[in-house]
Structures are given as structure tokens and as C-alpha cells.
Amino acid sequence: MTEPATTPTQEPSGQEPTRQEPIGPDHSDLTGHPYRWAILGVMLAAEIMDLLDATVVNVAGPSLERDLGTSPTQLQWVIGGYALALGAGLILGGRLGDRFGRRATFLLGLGAFTAASLLCSLAPTVEALIAFRLLQGAAGAVLLPQGFGLIRAAFPPRELGKAFAVFGPVFGLAGIVGPIIGGGLVQADLFGTGWRLIFIVNLPIGLVALAIAAALLPRTPGDRALRIDLTGAALVAGSSGLLVLPLIQGQAAGWPVWTWISLAAAAVGFALFAVQQRRSAGRGGTPLVDPRIFAKRAYLTGLGGIALFFAGLTGAQLVLTLFLQLGRHYSAGQAGLAGIPLAVGSGIGGAISGAALADRLGRTVLQVGTGVQVVGGALLWAALTLTDGFAFWYLVPGMTLLGLGSGMVVAALFNVVLGTVEDDQVGSASGVLSAVQSVAASVGVAVFGSVFFHFFLQGDPRAGLRNALVVLAVLLAGFLLVSPLFPRRARPDEHARPAGEPEPEPVH
């Protein structure tokens, strides 16, 4: 999988965030924090740890199977559980920063993420690994929403654009080298560590970042009078779990009645969350998000479109890796390198879409990019159907177009969907979009993984990938059908995010 695993979100709280001034040395708005670039480095290190952990596990499947006896269902939990916990907790994580201060919350999240990485590397069983991956995702949900608030506190306004502009190239590079690094680490098998090395590598990064952050981060005061909406947080987390659980377990269990009840309960839970947020605001409480966004039909349609898109993108990239490793017996290193066409295509697509096209063409860019993805998926399907033999080069044109189209969509999608909300609702709206993105990635892992393994266990991995591509086509068709309901134009960058702040990237 070629894209970063997390989204750099704006403040996901229900109201516009208040400016959090540094405490301690006097850093004026003109000069900023004297070590602001080191602080930026810490924020990047935290993001990169998350990006690597969301991508490197994809190439560790065979190694996990050999070492822990991981079943297909358990592998889907190892991969998708992280994104599930991340998405379910992102909005709450932003609120914790509002309440307790971004510095303290960031340090807590970074320490917990590093500790969870250590636990993952020591997991004696696959059940323990799944539990630690869920813990790691929850720690990421606490860690990641704090970054941009801390950067705003450390940098003067005139340098914010430069600071945020650094993120784009770093994310792009991480998207390309993440799977390669993961494959190389697994294949290197240093000291017999195998797949455990992909988690061990987080330890030195996390410990150094933690020491620097503790010494340098500006002290940002929280609002201790702010009440955390635990009911809303429980509804989001519970509904997300009820959605993903049957999608992962359903096929192995034969789709019993409880799986359908769980899916229905998830839909009810998300609806109850929207109602509960409106009631909380009406009673003068502090909801997790601004409930006014749920009254906007175009925004709700955008949420559905984002769910369809990221479920398809994440799932398709996963099954391509599974097909190469399990179906064609590629090593972890070879599978990582095989993702380069997707990553390069995505980078080119993002550059094309980001070069003012989204501002001028709005939703048309999304429709064109989706069309390019459909063509890429069709080429992949043809390469698997119309050829008797196999060579990786048969897949390169389709993979490149799949990446190109996805890059065009990703670069513009959030700003187009946010075009329907008011300026003072952008923080809440973007936080919800990011959470939906992560949960949708987990759903994609569940659905596409189930389709692939159904045929793989019958001895036909090629049919598994072909049918997964059919599912991708259905999801992309659904995205195209709802896209005319999106706003015609993207929200101007100066309203959607600070100047130079990168576009949201896909999660895996």
C-alpha cells in the first residue's frame, strides 16, 4: 500500500479551537519559538511513525503466518484493527488536546504509541498482536490531532506556510518508501526478528522524539472547564466496532444472523451519534463536533463518498500485495518494490490535481480521477483474465493508472467536500472526515481481504484479485453516482486549512 496511513487533521473539536499561547519563554508572534524547526522535526517524526506502521504490516503476512500461525481473518485484524482504533478515536483525541493542553496530550500519545510498538514487537501470539495493534491505533488517535496546534504555537504566522509545506514532500516520500522499508526489514530478518523488526524500528525514533518533545514543546494550556463528551465518543467507537467486526468475521463464520444484526446496529449507532450531538449542543453542552454539519445534505453525501473511495483504495492496494506474496510467492522485499508504480502514479496524480486544478474544476477533478482509476482497474482485470502466464510487467500499466487516479482524487477530495460547510464549521467537519477515512480503510481491509481469501483458500488467487477488482469497480461507480451532489467548487485553501498545510492522505 502506497499512501500514508493517517490524516493530518485540523482541530476536530465541535467548535472553533481557541489559540493556545506558549507558556514559559516569551516567544512573540514575530520571532516564534527559538527551536521551532526542531519542534517541526518532532511532529514529522510522529507522523512518519504512524505512516510506517500503517503500511509496513501489509508485506508481513507470510512472515506472521509462519511465526504465529496467523489465519486470514486474524491477518485482517492485524492490518485493519489499527485503522479502526485510529478512526474511532481521532475526534476524541482532538478534544483531549483542547481539555488538557496539546503538549501534555502529545507527550502522552507519543509515549503510548512507542510503548505499544514495543508490545507489538514482543507479542507472543497473534491474539496479543491484534490487541496491541488496537492499542497502537488508539495511541495514534491521541497523538496525531495535536501536531498542527503545536506547530501553530511554535511558529510565527509569516513562517507557518513554510512549516506546513514541509509535510507534503515528506508524506509523498513516505508513501513510496514505506512498503519498501517494511519489505526490507522483514526480509532482512536481523537477529531472527522477522516481522518484529517493523515495530522495533519505532522505538529509537519514538524515544528520541519523546526526549526532544519534552524539552522543547511550548506549554499550551488546555481549557479545564471543557467537558469531554464521553457518550458521543462511546457511540462513535462502538458503532465503528459493530461495523467492522462482522465484515472481518462474517465469512469465516458463515454469515450468521448476528453479523447482520451487528451491521444494522452500527447504522443505528452512527445515527444516534448525530442526534446526540444535536441534543448536547441544544442543552448547552460541549459536543464532540459541531452538530450543524449533519444538517447539510451535501456534506453527508460527501461523507458517504469518502467512505466508498477510501474503502476501495485501501482494499485494492492490500489485495495487490496479498496476490503478489501469497499468489505469486514474492518475498516481502519484492512485494514492497512492486508497489512503486502505485506510489509514483499517486504522486503524479496529486501534483496534477494540486496544481490549482481542484480550485478551478472542483468536483470535476474527482470525477476524472475516478474515471482514470476505473480504467486502471480494468487494465489490471484484463491482464489477469486475458493472459495465461504471468509477469509483473502485465500489471504495471493498470497499477500506475490506479495510482494516478487515486492521487488526483485524494489531493482534492477533502477541500471539495468541505466546500459545503461554513468557515466556523471547518474544524469539526474535517475532523469527522478524517475519522470516516480511517474507519473506511478498516472496512476496505475487511471486505477486500474476505473476497481475496475466499478464492485464495480454494487455490485460485488470480480469481481472488479479479473479484476484488470487481468490488473496486462497484465502489468507484457508487462514488461517481454521488459525486454530482458534491459542491461544484473546492473550499479555498485559506479557509480549509492554513497556508501550505498538506492535503489529507489516504490511510491503510
Beta strands, then each sheet from edge to edge (+ up, - down):
end
